[in-house]
Amino acid sequence: MISDRVLAKLKAAAERPDLSATRYRLLGEIGRGGMGVVYLAEDAQLGREVAIKVLDEDSEARVLASLEHPGIVPVHEAGVLPDGRSYYAMKLVRGTRLDVFREIAASLPDRLRVFQRICEPVAFANARSVIHGDLKPANIMVGEFGEVLVMDWGAPGAGTPPFMAPEQVNGEQVDARADVFALGRILAILLEREEPMPKPLASICRKATQPDRALRYDGALAMAADVAAYLDCLPVAAHRETLWERSARLALRHRTLLALVAAYLAMRLIVIFWIRG
């Protein structure tokens, strides 16, 4: 009898890609996902470390090669291994997964600005008729300087509950609003530490994750614009303000001016009382 541990090692060894005919030297495994296995390798020609993704077919490499954006990992090279599997070499991403970042991010504005940067490559791809289809915190990396990279493109039919839009779960044709739904779930996760959650942000999440796609934002940029409005103390399109909320928002937006006016009035009172005294 062979133990499960030994079987797992044998399987991993059998899966290890043969890179002998390429410019890359295998260093180890980075991680596994639904679309394939990612390995760490050294580019012998340029003397740098890269990530090699090995998968059964090359759709993801084709998608990535067609999308040139700072928020999407660039492909260096693609090819076919001796065993028939496809591979592509890409930039080695160093950073923190979003599901870890949300625990260490210092402030709500920091998390919201990162969310805005997530929306940018998604909107870029959607404008070129590319739907991600599996947006989730585990597929998003945040670098040490705040750069954001959206990973694992090329599998719009895959998806991961609970980030899948209803039409995706039902096997219907999806469009950019399926990615908006996933972004709404991601934003809600980034806001879990907020008690209570600011009502405008709750409204943004609610609009993005409407079961009826016609009621969602029409794209990632529209959603990001509402987040930007919240950060700038401007009206959020998805939220209907009460009179009190509007007054509090305006006071926050003009807090510097109000502070100067208050300081001026306080000084006037001090001068008046001093003269009368």
C-alpha positions, 0 to 999 in steps of 0.5 A, spaced: 500 500 500 502 507 498 500 512 503 496 518 500 502 523 502 507 518 498 501 519 492 501 526 493 509 527 492 509 522 486 503 526 483 506 533 484 513 530 481 509 527 475 506 534 474 513 538 474 514 541 467 519 539 463 523 546 461 529 543 459 528 546 452 526 553 454 530 559 457 527 557 464 530 553 470 525 551 475 526 553 482 519 550 485 512 551 486 508 557 488 501 555 488 495 552 485 488 554 482 483 552 478 486 554 471 493 551 473 499 550 477 504 556 478 511 555 478 517 559 480 523 559 475 529 563 473 530 566 466 537 564 464 537 569 459 536 575 463 538 573 470 531 574 473 526 570 477 519 569 473 512 565 474 511 560 470 504 558 469 502 551 466 495 549 464 491 544 459 490 550 454 492 556 452 486 561 452 489 565 459 495 566 455 492 569 449 487 573 453 493 576 457 497 577 451 491 582 448 491 586 455 496 591 456 495 595 462 499 596 469 494 592 473 494 586 469 500 581 469 504 582 463 506 575 459 513 574 457 513 568 453 508 562 451 509 555 449 508 548 449 511 543 454 513 536 451 507 533 454 503 537 450 501 542 456 501 549 455 505 554 459 507 562 459 512 566 463 509 572 466 512 577 471 513 574 478 508 578 482 511 580 489 505 582 494 500 581 499 493 577 497 487 582 497 484 577 503 490 578 507 491 586 505 484 587 508 486 585 515 492 589 515 490 596 511 491 601 516 484 605 514 478 605 510 480 610 505 486 606 504 482 600 502 477 604 498 483 607 494 486 600 493 479 598 490 479 603 485 485 601 482 482 594 482 476 597 478 481 600 473 484 593 469 477 590 470 474 596 466 480 596 461 478 589 460 471 589 459 472 595 454 475 590 450 470 585 451 474 581 456 470 578 462 474 576 468 469 571 471 472 569 477 474 576 481 475 574 488 480 577 493 485 571 492 486 573 485 488 580 486 495 582 489 497 588 492 504 590 492 508 594 497 507 600 494 500 600 493 500 597 486 494 592 484 494 586 479 488 582 477 490 575 476 487 569 473 484 571 467 481 567 461 476 563 465 469 567 464 465 560 465 469 558 472 467 563 477 467 562 485 461 562 489 459 567 493 462 572 487 458 569 482 452 573 479 446 569 478 446 569 471 453 566 471 450 561 476 445 559 471 449 558 465 447 564 462 451 569 457 455 574 462 457 581 460 461 586 464 455 586 469 457 579 472 464 582 474 461 588 477 457 583 481 464 580 483 466 587 485 460 588 489 462 582 493 469 584 494 468 591 496 463 588 501 469 584 504 473 590 504 468 594 508 467 588 513 471 591 519 467 598 519 461 598 524 457 600 522 458 600 515 457 608 512 450 608 508 453 610 502 458 605 501 452 600 503 448 602 497 454 602 493 455 594 495 447 593 494 447 596 487 453 592 484 450 586 487 443 586 485 440 580 482 437 583 476 443 585 472 439 591 469 439 594 476 447 594 477 452 599 475 453 598 467 461 597 468 466 597 473 468 605 472 461 607 474 462 603 480 469 606 482 466 613 480 461 612 486 467 610 491 471 616 489 465 621 490 464 618 497 472 619 498 471 626 496 465 627 500 460 628 494 454 625 493 454 618 491 449 616 485 447 609 488 445 613 495 439 617 496 441 622 502 437 624 508 437 632 509 441 630 516 446 626 511 447 631 506 448 636 512 454 632 515 457 630 508 457 638 506 460 639 513 466 634 512 467 636 505 468 643 508 471 642 514 477 646 513 473 652 511 468 651 517 474 650 522 477 657 520 470 660 521 470 657 527 477 660 529 475 667 527 469 667 531 472 664 537 477 670 536 472 675 535 469 673 542 475 673 546 477 680 543 470 683 545 470 680 552 477 683 553 475 690 551 469 689 555 473 687 561 
